[in-house]
Amino acid sequence: MLRRLALLALAPALMAPAAARAAEDTNAWAGQFFTINLDKKVYVRLEAQERFTNDAQRLGQLLLRSLAGYRISKNVNVGLGYAYVRTDPVGPALLDEHRYYQELNVRLLTTESGLTLDSRSRLEQRTFEDRDGTSWRMRQFVQLRAPISANNKLVAYTEPFVDLNRTSVQRGGLSLWRNFVGVSIPLARNAEIVPGYLNQHVFRDGDDRTDHTANINIYVTL
């Protein structure tokens, strides 16, 4: 059963359409995630992500994100959030983004062996300095965590991004697809580090691009 669930979680990565021509880049991403429980129902999540692009030689994107969340039940929670994103690509103009979002998180499966399957649906309203209009985007994240030793878990997720409208900064339709596989390593009772490989496919009007990313995240719960 474990093998079948792992294959199910990774299936989108295997089935994601491959472009006939695609540019490639090597990235290195780091993330720091903090969850602060205010009580049994209400929590705050804070995070920072640094994304080094162009063969991991420059800081191509900085993301600072916050969320206020509420636990409806043991397996369901909702949240409202804001993110500031600075994107500094080579060539095109630098973009300062103010992103508002709503999300629904659902625990789909828990087994006695410790395997979990989680879903996150996130709706984003993206606004950009010196640009008109609001870009709407939907993201659907599904993550599998499966024990592989007494202290470690396999972590695998898939997340397609779908643009709900076309603006000067997004093309409309499927725009990104991320697939990740890594290992959870505990640092302390409420802290873990998750290093792994992230494949990001960027769908574009011209040639697509595939980013091969060394990704390392730290998660802390307070």
C-alpha positions in Angstrom: 0.0 0.0 0.0 2.8 2.4 0.9 4.4 1.9 -2.5 1.1 2.5 -4.3 0.5 5.7 -2.4 4.0 7.0 -3.1 3.5 6.3 -6.8 0.2 8.1 -6.7 1.7 11.1 -5.1 4.5 11.3 -7.7 2.3 10.4 -10.7 1.8 14.1 -11.7 5.6 14.5 -11.9 5.7 11.6 -14.3 2.8 12.7 -16.4 3.5 16.4 -16.6 3.7 17.3 -20.2 7.2 17.7 -21.6 7.9 20.6 -23.9 9.4 19.9 -27.3 11.9 22.7 -26.6 12.6 23.9 -23.1 15.4 26.0 -21.5 16.9 24.7 -18.3 18.3 26.4 -15.2 19.9 25.3 -12.0 18.5 26.9 -8.8 19.1 26.8 -5.0 16.2 27.6 -2.8 16.1 28.0 1.0 13.1 28.5 3.2 12.4 29.2 6.9 8.8 28.4 8.1 7.5 29.3 11.6 4.1 28.3 12.9 3.0 30.0 16.1 0.1 28.5 18.0 -1.9 31.3 19.7 -4.4 28.7 21.1 -5.8 25.3 20.1 -7.7 26.9 17.2 -5.8 30.0 16.1 -2.3 30.1 14.7 0.0 32.4 12.7 2.5 31.2 10.1 5.5 33.3 9.0 8.0 32.4 6.3 10.9 33.6 4.2 12.2 32.1 1.1 15.4 33.0 -0.8 15.6 31.7 -4.4 18.9 31.8 -6.2 18.6 31.4 -9.9 20.8 31.5 -13.1 22.9 28.5 -12.1 22.3 29.5 -8.4 24.6 32.5 -8.8 22.2 35.4 -8.0 19.2 36.1 -5.8 16.5 36.0 -8.4 13.5 36.1 -6.0 12.8 36.9 -2.3 9.5 35.9 -0.8 8.1 37.0 2.6 4.8 35.5 3.5 2.4 35.6 6.5 -0.9 33.9 7.3 -3.5 33.9 10.1 -5.1 30.5 10.3 -8.0 28.8 12.1 -8.5 25.1 12.8 -12.1 24.1 12.0 -11.4 20.5 13.1 -8.5 18.1 13.6 -8.2 17.6 9.9 -9.3 20.9 8.4 -8.1 24.5 8.7 -8.4 27.7 6.8 -6.3 30.8 6.5 -5.9 34.3 5.1 -2.6 35.7 4.2 -0.3 38.3 2.6 3.0 37.9 0.8 5.6 40.4 -0.5 7.6 39.0 -3.5 10.5 40.7 -5.2 11.4 39.0 -8.5 14.6 40.2 -10.1 15.2 38.3 -13.4 18.0 38.8 -15.8 16.8 41.1 -18.6 13.1 41.8 -17.8 12.2 44.5 -15.3 12.3 43.9 -11.6 8.8 43.2 -10.1 7.5 44.0 -6.7 4.5 42.0 -5.9 1.9 42.3 -3.2 0.0 39.0 -3.0 -3.2 38.3 -1.0 -4.4 34.8 -0.6 -6.9 32.4 1.0 -6.2 28.7 1.6 -8.0 25.5 2.7 -5.9 22.7 4.2 -7.3 19.2 4.6 -5.7 16.0 6.0 -6.8 13.4 3.5 -5.3 10.3 5.0 -3.5 9.2 8.2 -2.4 5.6 8.8 -1.3 3.8 11.9 2.2 3.5 10.4 2.5 7.3 10.4 1.8 7.9 6.7 -0.1 11.1 5.9 -1.6 12.7 2.8 -2.4 16.4 2.8 -4.1 18.8 0.4 -3.8 22.6 0.3 -6.0 24.7 -2.1 -4.8 28.3 -2.4 -6.4 31.2 -4.2 -4.2 34.2 -4.9 -4.8 37.8 -5.9 -1.5 39.2 -7.2 -0.9 42.9 -7.6 2.3 44.5 -8.9 3.7 47.9 -8.4 3.6 50.0 -11.6 1.2 47.5 -13.2 -2.5 47.7 -13.6 -5.1 45.0 -12.7 -5.1 42.0 -10.4 -3.8 38.6 -11.5 -5.8 35.7 -10.1 -4.2 32.3 -9.6 -5.2 28.9 -8.2 -2.7 26.5 -6.7 -3.4 22.9 -5.7 -0.8 21.2 -3.4 -0.8 17.5 -2.5 1.8 16.2 -0.1 2.7 12.6 1.0 4.8 11.9 4.1 5.8 8.3 4.7 8.1 6.9 7.4 11.3 5.4 6.1 13.1 4.9 9.4 12.5 5.5 13.1 13.2 9.2 12.8 13.0 10.1 9.1 10.2 10.5 6.6 10.0 10.6 2.8 8.4 13.8 1.7 6.9 14.2 -1.8 4.6 16.7 -3.2 3.1 18.0 -6.4 1.7 21.5 -7.1 0.2 22.8 -10.3 -0.4 26.6 -10.7 -3.3 27.8 -12.9 -3.7 31.4 -13.9 -7.4 32.3 -13.8 -7.0 35.4 -16.0 -4.5 36.9 -18.4 -2.7 40.1 -17.4 0.6 41.8 -18.3 2.4 39.4 -15.8 0.6 36.1 -16.4 -0.4 34.2 -19.5 -3.6 32.5 -18.4 -4.0 28.7 -17.9 -1.4 26.3 -16.5 1.7 28.4 -15.7 3.8 26.4 -13.3 4.1 22.8 -12.1 6.3 21.9 -9.1 7.3 18.4 -8.0 9.5 17.7 -5.0 11.0 14.7 -3.3 13.1 14.9 -0.1 13.6 13.6 3.4 12.4 15.0 6.7 15.2 15.2 9.4 14.2 16.2 12.9 16.3 18.8 14.6 14.4 19.1 17.9 11.0 18.2 19.2 9.3 20.9 17.2 11.8 21.5 14.4 12.8 19.7 11.3 14.9 20.3 8.2 13.8 19.0 4.8 16.4 18.9 2.0 15.5 17.6 -1.4 15.1 18.0 -5.1 12.5 20.3 -6.6 11.6 20.3 -10.3 9.8 23.4 -11.5 8.4 23.5 -15.1 7.5 27.0 -16.3 4.9 27.1 -19.1 5.5 30.1 -21.4 4.1 31.4 -24.7 7.5 30.8 -26.2 9.8 28.0 -25.1 9.1 26.5 -21.7 11.7 26.4 -18.9 12.6 23.7 -16.5 14.3 24.6 -13.2 16.4 21.9 -11.4 16.4 23.1 -7.8 18.3 22.1 -4.7 15.7 22.9 -2.0 16.2 23.0 1.7 13.6 24.1 4.2 13.5 24.5 8.0 10.2 24.2 9.8 9.7 25.3 13.4 6.5 25.1 15.5 6.2 27.3 18.6 
